[in-house]
């Protein structure tokens, strides 16, 4: 058996300790990148629905 450290996420599944991001700047950049991609996709979809592109 492995005695690796795990933590449980809010969704209920666990990830190994080495997947945790300790650097808060990196966490912020990842969150900003995800938000930016989501916003860009939503904008393009809205423009397509409106028939502008």
PDB file as gemmi writes it, atoms N, CA and C in Angstrom:
CRYST1    1.000    1.000    1.000  90.00  90.00  90.00 P 1                      
ATOM      1  N   UNK A   1       0.844  -1.190   0.000  1.00  0.00           N  
ATOM      2  CA  UNK A   1       0.000   0.000   0.000  1.00  0.00           C  
ATOM      3  C   UNK A   1       0.877   1.237   0.000  1.00  0.00           C  
ATOM      4  N   UNK A   2       0.358   2.278  -0.634  1.00  0.00           N  
ATOM      5  CA  UNK A   2       1.074   3.545  -0.670  1.00  0.00           C  
ATOM      6  C   UNK A   2       0.578   4.431   0.459  1.00  0.00           C  
ATOM      7  N   UNK A   3       1.507   5.141   1.053  1.00  0.00           N  
ATOM      8  CA  UNK A   3       1.155   6.097   2.094  1.00  0.00           C  
ATOM      9  C   UNK A   3       1.314   7.521   1.589  1.00  0.00           C  
ATOM     10  N   UNK A   4       1.005   7.744   0.302  1.00  0.00           N  
ATOM     11  CA  UNK A   4       1.117   9.083  -0.265  1.00  0.00           C  
ATOM     12  C   UNK A   4       0.095  10.006   0.375  1.00  0.00           C  
ATOM     13  N   UNK A   5       0.491  11.250   0.552  1.00  0.00           N  
ATOM     14  CA  UNK A   5      -0.431  12.237   1.120  1.00  0.00           C  
ATOM     15  C   UNK A   5      -1.467  12.610   0.071  1.00  0.00           C  
ATOM     16  N   UNK A   6      -2.698  12.646   0.460  1.00  0.00           N  
ATOM     17  CA  UNK A   6      -3.789  13.037  -0.424  1.00  0.00           C  
ATOM     18  C   UNK A   6      -4.608  14.116   0.259  1.00  0.00           C  
ATOM     19  N   UNK A   7      -5.267  14.931  -0.547  1.00  0.00           N  
ATOM     20  CA  UNK A   7      -6.235  15.864   0.007  1.00  0.00           C  
ATOM     21  C   UNK A   7      -7.510  15.736  -0.800  1.00  0.00           C  
ATOM     22  N   UNK A   8      -8.621  16.007  -0.168  1.00  0.00           N  
ATOM     23  CA  UNK A   8      -9.913  15.870  -0.822  1.00  0.00           C  
ATOM     24  C   UNK A   8     -10.381  17.229  -1.312  1.00  0.00           C  
ATOM     25  N   UNK A   9     -10.828  17.269  -2.568  1.00  0.00           N  
ATOM     26  CA  UNK A   9     -11.361  18.503  -3.122  1.00  0.00           C  
ATOM     27  C   UNK A   9     -12.821  18.635  -2.723  1.00  0.00           C  
ATOM     28  N   UNK A  10     -13.401  19.785  -3.032  1.00  0.00           N  
ATOM     29  CA  UNK A  10     -14.812  20.000  -2.702  1.00  0.00           C  
ATOM     30  C   UNK A  10     -15.718  19.078  -3.505  1.00  0.00           C  
ATOM     31  N   UNK A  11     -15.224  18.623  -4.667  1.00  0.00           N  
ATOM     32  CA  UNK A  11     -16.027  17.725  -5.493  1.00  0.00           C  
ATOM     33  C   UNK A  11     -16.036  16.308  -4.940  1.00  0.00           C  
ATOM     34  N   UNK A  12     -15.145  16.020  -3.991  1.00  0.00           N  
ATOM     35  CA  UNK A  12     -15.175  14.726  -3.342  1.00  0.00           C  
ATOM     36  C   UNK A  12     -14.107  13.753  -3.779  1.00  0.00           C  
ATOM     37  N   UNK A  13     -13.335  14.059  -4.817  1.00  0.00           N  
ATOM     38  CA  UNK A  13     -12.271  13.151  -5.210  1.00  0.00           C  
ATOM     39  C   UNK A  13     -10.947  13.656  -4.647  1.00  0.00           C  
ATOM     40  N   UNK A  14      -9.974  12.770  -4.579  1.00  0.00           N  
ATOM     41  CA  UNK A  14      -8.697  13.139  -3.964  1.00  0.00           C  
ATOM     42  C   UNK A  14      -7.594  13.192  -5.010  1.00  0.00           C  
ATOM     43  N   UNK A  15      -6.642  14.063  -4.781  1.00  0.00           N  
ATOM     44  CA  UNK A  15      -5.483  14.202  -5.646  1.00  0.00           C  
ATOM     45  C   UNK A  15      -4.225  14.023  -4.808  1.00  0.00           C  
ATOM     46  N   UNK A  16      -3.161  13.502  -5.401  1.00  0.00           N  
ATOM     47  CA  UNK A  16      -1.911  13.378  -4.652  1.00  0.00           C  
ATOM     48  C   UNK A  16      -1.384  14.741  -4.222  1.00  0.00           C  
ATOM     49  N   UNK A  17      -0.595  14.753  -3.188  1.00  0.00           N  
ATOM     50  CA  UNK A  17      -0.045  15.987  -2.623  1.00  0.00           C  
ATOM     51  C   UNK A  17       0.780  16.763  -3.647  1.00  0.00           C  
ATOM     52  N   UNK A  18       1.478  16.068  -4.548  1.00  0.00           N  
ATOM     53  CA  UNK A  18       2.368  16.764  -5.476  1.00  0.00           C  
ATOM     54  C   UNK A  18       1.610  17.490  -6.587  1.00  0.00           C  
ATOM     55  N   UNK A  19       0.299  17.360  -6.670  1.00  0.00           N  
ATOM     56  CA  UNK A  19      -0.477  18.112  -7.644  1.00  0.00           C  
ATOM     57  C   UNK A  19      -0.922  19.465  -7.105  1.00  0.00           C  
ATOM     58  N   UNK A  20      -0.694  19.713  -5.850  1.00  0.00           N  
ATOM     59  CA  UNK A  20      -1.097  20.984  -5.258  1.00  0.00           C  
ATOM     60  C   UNK A  20      -0.169  22.090  -5.740  1.00  0.00           C  
ATOM     61  N   UNK A  21      -0.720  23.256  -6.020  1.00  0.00           N  
ATOM     62  CA  UNK A  21       0.064  24.416  -6.428  1.00  0.00           C  
ATOM     63  C   UNK A  21       0.254  25.287  -5.199  1.00  0.00           C  
ATOM     64  N   UNK A  22       1.495  25.399  -4.755  1.00  0.00           N  
ATOM     65  CA  UNK A  22       1.779  26.177  -3.552  1.00  0.00           C  
ATOM     66  C   UNK A  22       1.973  27.656  -3.868  1.00  0.00           C  
ATOM     67  N   UNK A  23       2.426  27.956  -5.084  1.00  0.00           N  
ATOM     68  CA  UNK A  23       2.711  29.334  -5.461  1.00  0.00           C  
ATOM     69  C   UNK A  23       1.406  30.043  -5.804  1.00  0.00           C  
ATOM     70  N   UNK A  24       1.070  31.067  -5.047  1.00  0.00           N  
ATOM     71  CA  UNK A  24      -0.205  31.750  -5.261  1.00  0.00           C  
ATOM     72  C   UNK A  24      -0.208  32.552  -6.559  1.00  0.00           C  
ATOM     73  N   UNK A  25       0.955  33.013  -7.013  1.00  0.00           N  
ATOM     74  CA  UNK A  25       1.012  33.733  -8.282  1.00  0.00           C  
ATOM     75  C   UNK A  25       0.686  32.793  -9.436  1.00  0.00           C  
ATOM     76  N   UNK A  26       1.187  31.569  -9.380  1.00  0.00           N  
ATOM     77  CA  UNK A  26       0.884  30.579 -10.413  1.00  0.00           C  
ATOM     78  C   UNK A  26      -0.597  30.233 -10.394  1.00  0.00           C  
ATOM     79  N   UNK A  27      -1.156  30.079  -9.209  1.00  0.00           N  
ATOM     80  CA  UNK A  27      -2.588  29.795  -9.088  1.00  0.00           C  
ATOM     81  C   UNK A  27      -3.402  30.919  -9.709  1.00  0.00           C  
ATOM     82  N   UNK A  28      -3.017  32.159  -9.439  1.00  0.00           N  
ATOM     83  CA  UNK A  28      -3.719  33.311 -10.001  1.00  0.00           C  
ATOM     84  C   UNK A  28      -3.606  33.330 -11.519  1.00  0.00           C  
ATOM     85  N   UNK A  29      -2.421  33.040 -12.045  1.00  0.00           N  
ATOM     86  CA  UNK A  29      -2.241  33.054 -13.500  1.00  0.00           C  
ATOM     87  C   UNK A  29      -3.062  31.959 -14.178  1.00  0.00           C  
ATOM     88  N   UNK A  30      -3.128  30.786 -13.557  1.00  0.00           N  
ATOM     89  CA  UNK A  30      -3.937  29.699 -14.117  1.00  0.00           C  
ATOM     90  C   UNK A  30      -5.411  30.088 -14.109  1.00  0.00           C  
ATOM     91  N   UNK A  31      -5.879  30.651 -12.994  1.00  0.00           N  
ATOM     92  CA  UNK A  31      -7.276  31.078 -12.905  1.00  0.00           C  
ATOM     93  C   UNK A  31      -7.570  32.171 -13.925  1.00  0.00           C  
ATOM     94  N   UNK A  32      -6.642  33.108 -14.098  1.00  0.00           N  
ATOM     95  CA  UNK A  32      -6.826  34.190 -15.061  1.00  0.00           C  
ATOM     96  C   UNK A  32      -6.861  33.653 -16.489  1.00  0.00           C  
ATOM     97  N   UNK A  33      -6.016  32.677 -16.791  1.00  0.00           N  
ATOM     98  CA  UNK A  33      -6.004  32.078 -18.124  1.00  0.00           C  
ATOM     99  C   UNK A  33      -7.310  31.345 -18.411  1.00  0.00           C  
ATOM    100  N   UNK A  34      -7.810  30.604 -17.430  1.00  0.00           N  
ATOM    101  CA  UNK A  34      -9.080  29.893 -17.603  1.00  0.00           C  
ATOM    102  C   UNK A  34     -10.216  30.888 -17.797  1.00  0.00           C  
ATOM    103  N   UNK A  35     -10.237  31.948 -16.982  1.00  0.00           N  
ATOM    104  CA  UNK A  35     -11.277  32.962 -17.115  1.00  0.00           C  
ATOM    105  C   UNK A  35     -11.190  33.650 -18.470  1.00  0.00           C  
ATOM    106  N   UNK A  36      -9.982  33.976 -18.910  1.00  0.00           N  
ATOM    107  CA  UNK A  36      -9.805  34.649 -20.198  1.00  0.00           C  
ATOM    108  C   UNK A  36     -10.284  33.801 -21.358  1.00  0.00           C  
ATOM    109  N   UNK A  37      -9.945  32.524 -21.342  1.00  0.00           N  
ATOM    110  CA  UNK A  37     -10.395  31.621 -22.409  1.00  0.00           C  
ATOM    111  C   UNK A  37     -11.911  31.458 -22.390  1.00  0.00           C  
ATOM    112  N   UNK A  38     -12.480  31.352 -21.207  1.00  0.00           N  
ATOM    113  CA  UNK A  38     -13.933  31.212 -21.092  1.00  0.00           C  
ATOM    114  C   UNK A  38     -14.638  32.469 -21.591  1.00  0.00           C  
ATOM    115  N   UNK A  39     -14.114  33.632 -21.223  1.00  0.00           N  
ATOM    116  CA  UNK A  39     -14.724  34.895 -21.643  1.00  0.00           C  
ATOM    117  C   UNK A  39     -14.631  35.060 -23.156  1.00  0.00           C  
ATOM    118  N   UNK A  40     -13.472  34.726 -23.734  1.00  0.00           N  
ATOM    119  CA  UNK A  40     -13.304  34.834 -25.180  1.00  0.00           C  
ATOM    120  C   UNK A  40     -14.254  33.887 -25.912  1.00  0.00           C  
ATOM    121  N   UNK A  41     -14.392  32.671 -25.420  1.00  0.00           N  
ATOM    122  CA  UNK A  41     -15.309  31.709 -26.042  1.00  0.00           C  
ATOM    123  C   UNK A  41     -16.751  32.182 -25.954  1.00  0.00           C  
ATOM    124  N   UNK A  42     -17.134  32.713 -24.800  1.00  0.00           N  
ATOM    125  CA  UNK A  42     -18.501  33.206 -24.629  1.00  0.00           C  
ATOM    126  C   UNK A  42     -18.768  34.393 -25.544  1.00  0.00           C  
ATOM    127  N   UNK A  43     -17.782  35.265 -25.707  1.00  0.00           N  
ATOM    128  CA  UNK A  43     -17.944  36.429 -26.577  1.00  0.00           C  
ATOM    129  C   UNK A  43     -18.119  35.998 -28.027  1.00  0.00           C  
ATOM    130  N   UNK A  44     -17.284  35.076 -28.489  1.00  0.00           N  
ATOM    131  CA  UNK A  44     -17.389  34.589 -29.865  1.00  0.00           C  
ATOM    132  C   UNK A  44     -18.728  33.897 -30.083  1.00  0.00           C  
ATOM    133  N   UNK A  45     -19.162  33.091 -29.131  1.00  0.00           N  
ATOM    134  CA  UNK A  45     -20.447  32.408 -29.255  1.00  0.00           C  
ATOM    135  C   UNK A  45     -21.597  33.409 -29.309  1.00  0.00           C  
ATOM    136  N   UNK A  46     -21.546  34.425 -28.471  1.00  0.00           N  
ATOM    137  CA  UNK A  46     -22.600  35.445 -28.470  1.00  0.00           C  
ATOM    138  C   UNK A  46     -22.633  36.196 -29.798  1.00  0.00           C  
ATOM    139  N   UNK A  47     -21.474  36.515 -30.347  1.00  0.00           N  
ATOM    140  CA  UNK A  47     -21.431  37.210 -31.636  1.00  0.00           C  
ATOM    141  C   UNK A  47     -21.945  36.320 -32.761  1.00  0.00           C  
ATOM    142  N   UNK A  48     -21.659  35.025 -32.691  1.00  0.00           N  
ATOM    143  CA  UNK A  48     -22.172  34.106 -33.708  1.00  0.00           C  
ATOM    144  C   UNK A  48     -23.685  33.979 -33.610  1.00  0.00           C  
ATOM    145  N   UNK A  49     -24.205  33.908 -32.398  1.00  0.00           N  
ATOM    146  CA  UNK A  49     -25.655  33.810 -32.219  1.00  0.00           C  
ATOM    147  C   UNK A  49     -26.334  35.078 -32.723  1.00  0.00           C  
ATOM    148  N   UNK A  50     -25.692  36.224 -32.478  1.00  0.00           N  
ATOM    149  CA  UNK A  50     -26.260  37.494 -32.926  1.00  0.00           C  
ATOM    150  C   UNK A  50     -26.116  37.682 -34.431  1.00  0.00           C  
ATOM    151  N   UNK A  51     -25.332  36.851 -35.089  1.00  0.00           N  
ATOM    152  CA  UNK A  51     -25.166  36.932 -36.529  1.00  0.00           C  
ATOM    153  C   UNK A  51     -24.169  37.987 -36.965  1.00  0.00           C  
ATOM    154  N   UNK A  52     -23.329  38.450 -36.067  1.00  0.00           N  
ATOM    155  CA  UNK A  52     -22.365  39.492 -36.403  1.00  0.00           C  
ATOM    156  C   UNK A  52     -21.079  38.933 -36.999  1.00  0.00           C  
ATOM    157  N   UNK A  53     -20.800  37.667 -36.746  1.00  0.00           N  
ATOM    158  CA  UNK A  53     -19.622  37.037 -37.362  1.00  0.00           C  
ATOM    159  C   UNK A  53     -20.018  35.687 -37.933  1.00  0.00           C  
TER     160      UNK A  53                                                      
END                                                                             
